[in-house]
Each structure stands twice: as structure tokens, then as C-alpha cells.
Amino acid sequence: MKSYAYILLLGCLLALQSADAGAQENETFVLIATNKGKIKVKLYNDTPLHRDNFIKLVNARRYDNLLFHRVISQFMIQAGDINSKDAPVDKKLGDGSLDYTIPAEIVYPKYFHKRGQLCAARTEDESNPEKASSSTQFYIVTGKFFTARELDKMEAEKQTKLTPEQRRAYMLEGGVPHLDGAYTIFGEVVGGMKTVDKIQFMPVNEHDRPLKNIKIKSMKIVRK
């Protein structure tokens, strides 16, 4: 009986390892090539509507030649405005997307706004109480570092409680905690944060548009 139980346990462990390996194999990675360098992102499987929409747009080459049109140092870099392709340097951008939205998939607190998160942009709460996401626009978090005292103050003001993982990340990696739970986070940067940082510190105009165009040359699905 002991031998049989051991074999059964071993079989269960192997099955779990196989399932975990299968889940990892099914992860989707996208390479974003810009005129400032390359960024590689991983898409989360537990935000499937956003994952599948992003894959569809990448495969259709909808992002090719669009701009990072909104860049705010120590906050985020944003792209995906469909009107940004070949846009004149004085054109105000930020309103362009395809004629649909994506239902919110806010997986919080598992996913929060630490540095490097890939998130869906959206319109404001007043016109969008469901927090539905833009069909095309996304942002990558850069953020800033927070002290324990700053996080304590934020918790008191928002009457919320950060997890130990959140506190550690915001203090050691940086991020944008005030956006937590309000936007869908559907992936993360796994390579190329140097490129993200290069973009975030570019000079911008009064509308946060870079003075020199930061172009997405191409996006493609890649292996890990």
C-alpha cells in the first residue's frame, strides 16, 4: 500500500509540473521595436479579452508606425492612438482608437501598478463608469519610488491597505499606486526597460507629446 501511495503521489506531482510547464509554454510575448530601441512584453493569460485583442492588433500590424504620443517622466509612456501615424508635430493626440472598447479585466491586487506593467488606457470614470478599456491605446508604467511614510499616508487617505508585495515593490522598484484597481493591467515588460526609460525622459510639449517623434516601427509575436 505504501508503495502504491508513493507512486500515486509521484504521478500527481508530475501531472502538476506538466500543467505548469504547459501554462508557461502558452504565454504570449510581443516584441515592440521603436526608433529608440526594443521592448519585450509578456501578456497575461488571466486577462484573456485584452490579451486576444492585443494579439489581433499586433498580427494585423495596426501598431506599426504609431507613436508614443503621451510621455510623462516618473509616471508612464503611452501609445496606440490610431491617429498618430504621420501626425503633424503640432497635432494634439490621445483621442484616437477603433470603434469598440474592451470590458474591464481588473485582477487586483494580483496585478498592480509597479514599474514595467503593461496597462490599457481608457476614458475617465464620468463617461466610463464600467472602466472599459480603449481598443488600441496602452501604457507602460515607469513611476517613482515611495517611502514607507508616503505609502502609509496614501493608505490613510484612500482608506485602503496595500499588500506586503505592493509595499515592497513601490519602495524598491517604483510605480504608480494611485491607479491601482482602476485600470486593466494585462502584461508586463520582460526586456527593454532601458528603452522605456529612454523614452520617458524625452523632452515633451505642453500636451506631454515628445518633441521628437518616438515611433513604433513594428510589433510581432515572439518566442520567450
C-alpha positions as CSV (number, residue, x, y, z in Angstrom):
1,M,0.0,0.0,0.0
2,K,2.8,2.4,0.9
3,S,4.5,1.8,-2.5
4,Y,1.2,2.3,-4.3
5,A,0.6,5.6,-2.4
6,Y,4.1,6.8,-3.3
7,I,3.5,6.1,-7.0
8,L,0.2,7.9,-6.9
9,L,1.7,10.9,-5.2
10,L,4.6,11.0,-7.7
11,G,2.1,10.8,-10.6
12,C,0.2,13.7,-9.2
13,L,3.3,15.8,-8.8
14,L,4.4,15.1,-12.3
15,A,1.0,16.0,-13.7
16,L,1.1,19.3,-11.8
17,Q,4.6,20.1,-13.2
18,S,3.4,19.2,-16.7
19,A,0.4,21.5,-16.3
20,D,2.6,24.3,-15.0
21,A,5.0,23.8,-17.9
22,G,2.1,23.9,-20.4
23,A,0.8,27.1,-19.0
24,Q,4.3,28.7,-19.4
25,E,4.6,27.4,-22.9
26,N,1.3,29.1,-23.8
27,E,2.4,32.5,-22.6
28,T,2.5,35.1,-25.3
29,F,5.4,37.5,-25.8
30,V,5.4,40.6,-28.0
31,L,8.4,42.5,-29.3
32,I,7.9,46.2,-29.7
33,A,10.5,47.7,-32.0
34,T,10.8,51.5,-31.7
35,N,13.2,54.1,-33.0
36,K,14.6,54.3,-29.5
37,G,15.2,50.6,-29.0
38,K,13.2,47.4,-28.4
39,I,10.8,46.4,-25.6
40,K,9.6,42.9,-25.0
41,V,6.3,42.3,-23.1
42,K,4.6,39.3,-21.8
43,L,0.7,39.1,-22.0
44,Y,-1.2,37.7,-19.0
45,N,-3.5,34.7,-19.6
46,D,-5.9,35.8,-16.9
47,T,-6.9,38.9,-18.8
48,P,-7.9,37.0,-22.0
49,L,-10.0,39.7,-23.6
50,H,-7.1,42.2,-23.5
51,R,-4.6,39.5,-24.5
52,D,-6.5,38.4,-27.5
53,N,-7.3,41.9,-28.6
54,F,-3.6,42.9,-28.4
55,I,-2.6,39.8,-30.3
56,K,-5.2,40.5,-33.0
57,L,-3.9,44.1,-33.4
58,V,-0.3,43.1,-33.5
59,N,-0.9,40.4,-36.2
60,A,-2.9,42.9,-38.2
61,R,0.0,45.4,-37.9
62,R,-2.2,48.1,-36.5
63,Y,0.5,49.4,-34.3
64,D,3.2,49.8,-37.0
65,N,4.3,53.4,-37.3
66,L,2.1,54.7,-34.5
67,L,3.7,57.0,-31.9
68,F,4.3,57.0,-28.2
69,H,2.2,60.2,-28.1
70,R,2.0,60.8,-24.3
71,V,5.1,60.6,-22.1
72,I,5.3,61.7,-18.5
73,S,8.5,61.2,-16.6
74,Q,8.2,59.1,-13.5
75,F,4.7,58.1,-14.5
76,M,4.2,56.3,-17.8
77,I,4.6,56.2,-21.5
78,Q,1.5,55.8,-23.7
79,A,0.9,54.7,-27.3
80,G,-1.8,53.3,-29.6
81,D,-3.6,56.4,-30.8
82,I,-4.6,55.4,-34.4
83,N,-4.4,59.0,-35.5
84,S,-0.8,59.4,-34.5
85,K,0.6,57.8,-37.7
86,D,2.2,60.6,-39.7
87,A,0.6,63.1,-37.4
88,P,2.0,66.7,-37.8
89,V,4.3,67.7,-34.9
90,D,1.7,70.3,-33.6
91,K,-1.3,68.0,-33.6
92,K,-2.8,67.1,-30.2
93,L,-3.1,63.4,-29.9
94,G,-4.8,61.0,-27.5
95,D,-8.4,60.6,-28.7
96,G,-7.9,58.0,-31.5
97,S,-8.9,54.4,-31.2
98,L,-11.0,51.8,-33.0
99,D,-14.8,51.9,-32.6
100,Y,-15.1,49.5,-29.7
101,T,-14.0,49.1,-26.1
102,I,-12.9,46.1,-24.1
103,P,-14.7,45.1,-20.9
104,A,-12.5,45.7,-17.8
105,E,-10.5,42.8,-16.5
106,I,-9.0,44.2,-13.3
107,V,-7.2,41.4,-11.5
108,Y,-6.4,43.3,-8.3
109,P,-4.3,43.0,-6.1
110,K,-2.5,40.3,-8.0
111,Y,-1.6,42.9,-10.7
112,F,-0.8,46.4,-9.5
113,H,0.9,49.4,-11.0
114,K,4.5,48.6,-10.3
115,R,7.3,49.7,-12.7
116,G,7.1,47.8,-16.0
117,Q,3.4,46.9,-16.0
118,L,1.6,47.0,-19.4
119,C,-1.9,48.5,-18.9
120,A,-4.9,49.5,-21.0
121,A,-5.7,53.2,-21.3
122,R,-9.4,54.3,-21.0
123,T,-11.6,57.3,-20.8
124,E,-12.5,58.9,-17.5
125,D,-14.9,57.5,-14.9
126,E,-17.6,60.1,-15.5
127,S,-18.2,58.9,-19.1
128,N,-17.0,55.3,-18.4
129,P,-18.1,54.0,-15.0
130,E,-17.6,50.4,-16.1
131,K,-13.8,51.2,-16.7
132,A,-13.9,49.7,-20.1
133,S,-10.6,49.9,-21.9
134,S,-9.6,51.6,-25.2
135,S,-9.4,49.2,-28.1
136,T,-5.9,50.2,-29.0
137,Q,-4.3,52.6,-26.5
138,F,-1.9,51.2,-23.8
139,Y,0.7,52.5,-21.4
140,I,3.8,51.1,-19.7
141,V,4.3,52.2,-16.1
142,T,7.6,53.9,-15.1
143,G,6.5,55.5,-11.9
144,K,8.6,56.7,-8.9
145,F,9.9,55.3,-5.6
146,F,7.8,55.8,-2.5
147,T,8.8,55.8,1.2
148,A,7.0,53.9,3.8
149,R,5.7,57.1,5.2
150,E,4.2,58.1,1.9
151,L,2.6,54.8,1.4
152,D,1.1,55.0,5.0
153,K,-0.3,58.4,4.2
154,M,-1.8,57.1,0.9
155,E,-3.4,54.2,2.7
156,A,-5.0,56.5,5.3
157,E,-6.3,58.9,2.6
158,K,-7.7,56.2,0.4
159,Q,-8.8,54.0,3.3
160,T,-7.2,51.0,1.7
161,K,-4.5,48.5,2.6
162,L,-1.6,47.6,0.4
163,T,-0.3,44.1,0.4
164,P,3.3,43.4,1.6
165,E,4.2,42.7,-2.0
166,Q,2.8,46.1,-3.1
167,R,4.7,48.0,-0.4
168,R,7.9,46.2,-1.2
169,A,7.6,46.9,-5.0
170,Y,6.6,50.5,-4.6
171,M,9.6,51.2,-2.3
172,L,12.2,49.1,-4.2
173,E,11.1,49.2,-7.8
174,G,8.7,52.2,-8.1
175,G,5.3,52.6,-9.6
176,V,2.0,54.5,-9.6
177,P,-0.1,53.2,-6.7
178,H,-2.9,55.7,-7.0
179,L,-4.0,53.9,-10.3
180,D,-4.4,50.5,-8.6
181,G,-7.7,48.8,-9.1
182,A,-8.9,51.4,-11.7
183,Y,-7.3,50.2,-14.9
184,T,-6.8,46.8,-16.5
185,I,-3.2,45.5,-16.3
186,F,-2.7,42.9,-19.0
187,G,1.0,42.3,-19.2
188,E,4.5,43.3,-18.1
189,V,7.8,44.3,-19.6
190,V,10.3,41.4,-19.5
191,G,13.0,43.0,-21.5
192,G,13.9,46.5,-22.7
193,M,13.2,48.7,-19.6
194,K,16.3,50.7,-20.7
195,T,14.3,51.7,-23.8
196,V,11.3,52.5,-21.7
197,D,13.4,54.8,-19.5
198,K,15.0,56.4,-22.6
199,I,11.5,57.2,-23.8
200,Q,10.2,58.5,-20.5
201,F,12.9,61.2,-20.2
202,M,12.4,62.6,-23.7
203,P,11.5,66.4,-23.9
204,V,7.8,66.9,-24.4
205,N,5.4,69.8,-25.2
206,E,2.6,71.2,-23.0
207,H,0.4,68.2,-24.1
208,D,3.1,65.7,-23.0
209,R,3.8,64.7,-26.6
210,P,7.5,64.2,-27.3
211,L,9.1,67.0,-29.3
212,K,10.7,64.4,-31.5
213,N,8.5,61.5,-32.7
214,I,9.0,58.2,-30.9
215,K,7.7,55.7,-33.4
216,I,6.7,52.1,-33.1
217,K,8.5,50.6,-36.1
218,S,6.8,47.2,-35.7
219,M,5.3,44.7,-33.3
220,K,5.4,41.0,-33.6
221,I,4.7,37.8,-31.6
222,V,7.9,36.2,-30.5
223,R,9.1,33.2,-28.5
224,K,10.2,33.7,-24.9
